């Protein structure tokens, strides 16, 4: 999916990413759940000199602590029970390219120390190996957590935080992007229209107003789910595939209190 929007915060962010993409500096993407951090990581990679090399995505929140070291750095045969063959890790898979560490705040402290050494020295050591090996990888990390607070609480290493946040990039939440919500909704309407085989799928003026007023705690991901759910509801309630289907505000099932709040100003 491409990045959609014309708001000032988004245009400013895209310009910033275009500039930083040309460097090899580590980038830390900061933002709430659902703002599209992976899309911006992909943009950084594709605008960088490493675009022809791999972009490897690691969901740190899904790495069991017992397997995290092997997943990131690899292991040699016999390194642990069940390691019948050696295996390269994600750093080696990203050689010459970019490693995207999504939800980096979820990494166990024991792995944080090894990641710090790799960032400092440009070397990895496979689990069970005697010698390190050089790697040429740019790291982009992302988190929806406050890493400063995690550092203060002792849950995240201060030295790793400073390494990863050489260039921090806050991604604006959807509620700060004005009419971008309607542009994104239009994209999701078209995707659902095509997927469901509908002749036409659109929003009523009331539904558009409700989308603008809602604060979107789940951001773009939540918007996508809201549009998809509403489109399916229209079919379940008898709408024909050849009808011109209009989604009303009530069908979006947004929080009534939030939807009645004053609309935020549209950035110029």
C-alpha positions as CSV (number, residue, x, y, z in Angstrom):
1,X,0.0,0.0,0.0
2,X,1.3,3.5,-0.9
3,X,1.3,6.5,1.5
4,X,-1.8,8.6,0.9
5,X,-2.3,12.2,2.0
6,X,-1.8,15.8,1.3
7,X,-1.8,17.4,4.8
8,X,1.1,19.7,5.9
9,X,2.3,17.3,8.6
10,X,2.6,14.4,6.1
11,X,4.2,16.5,3.4
12,X,6.7,17.8,6.0
13,X,7.4,14.2,7.1
14,X,7.9,12.9,3.6
15,X,10.4,15.7,2.8
16,X,12.3,14.8,6.0
17,X,12.5,11.1,5.1
18,X,13.7,11.9,1.6
19,X,16.6,13.8,3.1
20,X,17.5,11.2,5.8
21,X,17.1,8.3,3.4
22,X,20.3,9.2,1.6
23,X,22.4,8.7,4.8
24,X,23.3,5.5,6.6
25,X,22.3,6.9,10.0
26,X,20.1,4.6,12.2
27,X,16.5,6.0,12.2
28,X,14.0,5.5,15.0
29,X,10.4,5.8,13.8
30,X,8.1,6.9,16.6
31,X,4.3,6.8,16.6
32,X,1.1,5.4,17.9
33,X,-0.2,2.0,16.9
34,X,-1.6,1.9,13.4
35,X,0.1,5.0,12.0
36,X,1.9,3.0,9.3
37,X,5.5,2.8,10.6
38,X,6.3,-0.1,8.3
39,X,5.2,1.9,5.3
40,X,7.6,4.7,6.2
41,X,10.4,2.2,6.8
42,X,9.8,0.8,3.3
43,X,9.9,4.3,1.9
44,X,13.2,5.0,3.7
45,X,14.7,1.9,2.2
46,X,13.4,2.4,-1.3
47,X,14.7,6.0,-1.4
48,X,18.1,5.0,-0.1
49,X,21.3,3.9,-1.9
50,X,20.5,0.4,-0.5
51,X,17.2,0.1,-2.5
52,X,18.5,-2.7,-4.7
53,X,19.4,-4.8,-1.6
54,X,17.1,-6.6,0.8
55,X,14.7,-5.0,3.3
56,X,14.3,-7.5,6.1
57,X,11.4,-6.9,8.6
58,X,11.7,-8.3,12.1
59,X,8.7,-8.1,14.5
60,X,10.5,-7.9,17.8
61,X,7.3,-8.4,19.7
62,X,6.8,-11.8,18.2
63,X,10.3,-13.1,19.0
64,X,10.4,-15.5,21.9
65,X,13.3,-14.7,24.2
66,X,14.7,-18.2,23.8
67,X,14.9,-17.8,20.0
68,X,15.6,-14.1,19.6
69,X,19.4,-14.3,19.4
70,X,19.3,-17.1,16.8
71,X,16.7,-15.2,14.8
72,X,18.7,-12.0,14.7
73,X,22.3,-13.3,14.5
74,X,22.0,-16.9,13.4
75,X,23.4,-20.1,14.9
76,X,25.9,-22.9,14.0
77,X,25.1,-26.5,13.9
78,X,24.8,-28.0,17.4
79,X,24.6,-24.6,19.1
80,X,21.5,-25.8,21.0
81,X,19.2,-28.8,21.2
82,X,17.5,-29.2,17.8
83,X,20.1,-27.1,15.9
84,X,20.8,-29.9,13.4
85,X,22.0,-27.4,10.7
86,X,23.5,-23.9,10.9
87,X,21.3,-21.0,10.0
88,X,22.0,-17.4,9.1
89,X,20.1,-14.8,11.0
90,X,18.1,-11.7,9.9
91,X,21.3,-9.5,9.9
92,X,22.9,-11.7,7.4
93,X,19.7,-11.9,5.3
94,X,19.8,-8.0,5.2
95,X,23.4,-7.9,4.1
96,X,24.0,-4.7,2.0
97,X,20.4,-3.6,2.7
98,X,18.2,-2.6,5.6
99,X,17.0,-4.3,8.7
100,X,13.7,-3.0,10.1
101,X,13.3,-3.7,13.8
102,X,9.6,-3.2,14.4
103,X,8.4,-2.8,18.0
104,X,12.1,-2.6,19.1
105,X,11.0,-1.7,22.7
106,X,9.9,-5.3,23.1
107,X,13.4,-6.8,22.8
108,X,14.6,-8.6,25.9
109,X,17.5,-6.9,27.7
110,X,19.9,-9.8,27.0
111,X,19.4,-9.3,23.3
112,X,19.6,-5.5,23.5
113,X,23.3,-5.9,24.7
114,X,24.1,-8.0,21.6
115,X,22.3,-5.7,19.3
116,X,24.3,-2.7,20.7
117,X,27.6,-4.5,20.0
118,X,26.5,-5.1,16.4
119,X,25.6,-1.4,16.0
120,X,28.9,-0.3,17.5
121,X,31.2,-2.7,15.7
122,X,29.4,-3.8,12.6
123,X,29.9,-7.4,13.6
124,X,27.6,-10.3,14.5
125,X,28.4,-13.6,16.2
126,X,26.3,-16.6,15.4
127,X,25.1,-18.5,18.4
128,X,27.7,-21.1,19.1
129,X,30.3,-19.6,16.8
130,X,33.9,-18.9,17.8
131,X,34.4,-15.8,15.7
132,X,32.4,-12.8,14.7
133,X,31.7,-11.8,11.1
134,X,31.3,-8.4,9.5
135,X,27.9,-7.2,8.3
136,X,27.0,-4.1,6.3
137,X,23.4,-3.3,7.3
138,X,21.5,-0.2,8.0
139,X,19.1,-0.4,10.9
140,X,15.7,1.3,11.0
141,X,13.8,0.7,14.3
142,X,10.2,1.6,15.2
143,X,8.2,1.7,18.4
144,X,4.9,2.9,19.8
145,X,6.4,3.0,23.3
146,X,8.1,5.8,25.2
147,X,11.7,4.5,25.2
148,X,12.8,7.3,27.5
149,X,10.4,6.0,30.1
150,X,11.6,2.4,29.5
151,X,15.2,3.5,30.0
152,X,14.3,5.3,33.3
153,X,12.5,2.1,34.4
154,X,15.4,-0.1,33.5
155,X,13.6,-2.0,30.8
156,X,15.6,-0.6,27.9
157,X,19.3,0.1,27.7
158,X,20.2,3.8,27.6
159,X,23.2,3.2,25.4
160,X,21.1,1.2,22.8
161,X,18.4,3.9,22.9
162,X,21.0,6.6,22.0
163,X,22.4,4.4,19.2
164,X,19.0,3.7,17.7
165,X,17.7,7.3,18.0
166,X,20.5,9.0,16.2
167,X,17.7,10.4,14.0
168,X,14.3,10.1,15.6
169,X,11.3,10.6,13.3
170,X,7.9,11.2,15.0
171,X,5.0,10.1,12.7
172,X,1.9,12.2,13.1
173,X,-1.3,10.4,14.2
174,X,-4.3,10.4,11.9
175,X,-6.2,12.9,14.0
176,X,-3.5,15.5,13.2
177,X,-3.7,15.0,9.5
178,X,-7.0,16.8,8.7
179,X,-8.7,15.8,5.5
180,X,-6.2,13.0,4.9
181,X,-8.7,10.8,6.7
182,X,-11.1,11.3,3.8
183,X,-8.4,10.5,1.2
184,X,-7.5,7.3,3.0
185,X,-11.1,6.4,3.4
186,X,-11.6,6.8,-0.3
187,X,-8.7,4.4,-1.0
188,X,-10.2,1.8,1.4
189,X,-13.6,2.3,-0.2
190,X,-12.2,1.5,-3.6
191,X,-10.3,-1.6,-2.3
192,X,-13.5,-2.9,-0.7
193,X,-15.6,-2.1,-3.7
194,X,-13.3,-4.1,-5.9
195,X,-12.9,-7.0,-3.4
196,X,-16.7,-7.3,-2.9
197,X,-17.6,-6.8,-6.5
198,X,-19.8,-3.7,-5.9
199,X,-20.7,-1.3,-8.6
200,X,-20.2,1.8,-6.3
201,X,-19.3,2.4,-2.7
202,X,-19.2,5.9,-1.2
203,X,-19.7,7.8,2.0
204,X,-22.6,10.1,2.9
205,X,-21.8,13.7,3.9
206,X,-22.7,12.7,7.5
207,X,-20.3,9.8,7.4
208,X,-17.5,12.0,6.1
209,X,-18.1,14.4,8.9
210,X,-18.1,11.6,11.4
211,X,-14.7,10.4,10.1
212,X,-13.3,13.9,10.5
213,X,-14.5,14.3,14.0
214,X,-13.5,10.9,15.4
215,X,-10.0,10.9,17.2
216,X,-8.8,7.5,15.7
217,X,-7.0,6.0,18.6
218,X,-6.1,3.1,16.3
219,X,-5.1,5.4,13.5
220,X,-5.0,4.3,9.8
221,X,-5.3,0.6,10.7
222,X,-8.5,1.3,12.6
223,X,-9.9,3.4,9.7
224,X,-9.2,0.5,7.3
225,X,-11.1,-1.9,9.6
226,X,-14.0,0.5,10.0
227,X,-14.5,0.9,6.3
228,X,-14.2,-2.8,5.6
229,X,-16.7,-3.7,8.4
230,X,-19.2,-1.1,7.1
231,X,-18.9,-2.4,3.6
232,X,-19.6,-6.0,4.7
233,X,-22.6,-4.8,6.8
234,X,-24.2,-3.3,3.7
235,X,-24.1,-6.6,1.9
236,X,-25.4,-8.5,5.0
237,X,-28.4,-6.1,5.2
238,X,-29.4,-6.7,1.6
239,X,-27.5,-4.2,-0.6
240,X,-27.2,-5.5,-4.2
241,X,-23.8,-5.6,-5.9
242,X,-25.2,-3.5,-8.7
243,X,-26.5,-0.8,-6.4
244,X,-24.8,2.5,-5.7
245,X,-24.1,1.8,-2.0
246,X,-23.8,4.8,0.4
247,X,-22.3,4.3,3.8
248,X,-24.1,6.3,6.5
249,X,-22.5,7.5,9.7
250,X,-24.4,5.1,11.8
251,X,-23.1,2.2,9.8
252,X,-19.5,3.1,10.6
253,X,-20.2,2.4,14.3
254,X,-17.9,5.1,15.6
255,X,-18.0,6.2,19.2
256,X,-20.9,8.6,19.5
257,X,-19.3,10.9,22.0
258,X,-16.1,11.2,20.0
259,X,-18.0,11.7,16.7
260,X,-19.9,14.6,18.2
261,X,-16.8,16.5,19.3
262,X,-15.8,19.6,17.4
263,X,-13.9,18.9,14.3
264,X,-10.2,19.7,14.4
265,X,-9.0,22.5,12.0
266,X,-7.8,21.4,8.6
267,X,-4.1,22.2,8.2
268,X,-3.5,24.5,5.3
